[in-house]
Amino acid sequence: MGNNESIAGGQKAVPAKETYVWYKKFMREYPSGLQTLHEFKTLLGLQGLNQKANQHVDQVYNTFDMNKDGFIDFLEFIAAINLVVRGKMEQKLKWYFKLYDADGNGSIDKKELLNIFMAVQALNGQQTLSPEEFTNLVFHKIDKNNDGELTLEEFINGTEEDQDLLEIVSKSFDFSSVQKIIYDGNQPDTEEVSFKPCDKADLGKVGIKW
């Protein structure tokens, strides 16, 4: 795998040299080859959250746990890095949709959107819009057929066509802190990659800089 190799959807894959460094560090931190939900929260410095915030973090973990075995293995970890660090906006919007779609039925209703935004607000602090205002705004702008549900196509097309909404959605689900922790803003050309936990206050401060 070379520096220019890409994965599905045009997303550039993590180069082989970086993958090797991350693998060594991952296996030192998690000798079993599996990261638990508790370890995930510890990595991100997300202990002691309230119920709503915990629900959001749990949902994020579950979306990274692609085979649904209750753990994040190294391949899933690298996939998360690809998404957070190198993913194009369409990949990120698909991931946001998966977070919103709590019951996994392929569409988002107002209750799902309201609940997840309340959880995000509990984690990131006060937002410009209330959860109700955010939910109503999204459905007003995107739900073209007014059926009370958003499909993946409606969500992606509607969000990409409305820059103001795209900015709101991106800032609400900003995971620049994840990038800071697992990527540290640099190409890892040494034998170490920083896994230092972050401060909760760092979450949600930076816009679309993935």
Secondary structure as GFF3:
##gff-version 3
##sequence-region A 1 210
A	DSSP	three_ten_helix	8	10	.	.	.	ID=ss1
A	DSSP	alpha_helix	16	29	.	.	.	ID=ss2
A	DSSP	beta_strand	34	35	.	.	.	ID=ss3
A	DSSP	alpha_helix	37	43	.	.	.	ID=ss4
A	DSSP	alpha_helix	51	64	.	.	.	ID=ss5
A	DSSP	beta_strand	72	73	.	.	.	ID=ss6
A	DSSP	alpha_helix	74	81	.	.	.	ID=ss7
A	DSSP	pi_helix	82	86	.	.	.	ID=ss8
A	DSSP	alpha_helix	89	100	.	.	.	ID=ss9
A	DSSP	beta_strand	107	109	.	.	.	ID=ss10
A	DSSP	alpha_helix	110	124	.	.	.	ID=ss11
A	DSSP	alpha_helix	131	142	.	.	.	ID=ss12
A	DSSP	beta_strand	149	151	.	.	.	ID=ss13
A	DSSP	alpha_helix	152	161	.	.	.	ID=ss14
A	DSSP	alpha_helix	163	172	.	.	.	ID=ss15
A	DSSP	alpha_helix	176	182	.	.	.	ID=ss16
A	DSSP	three_ten_helix	200	202	.	.	.	ID=ss17
###
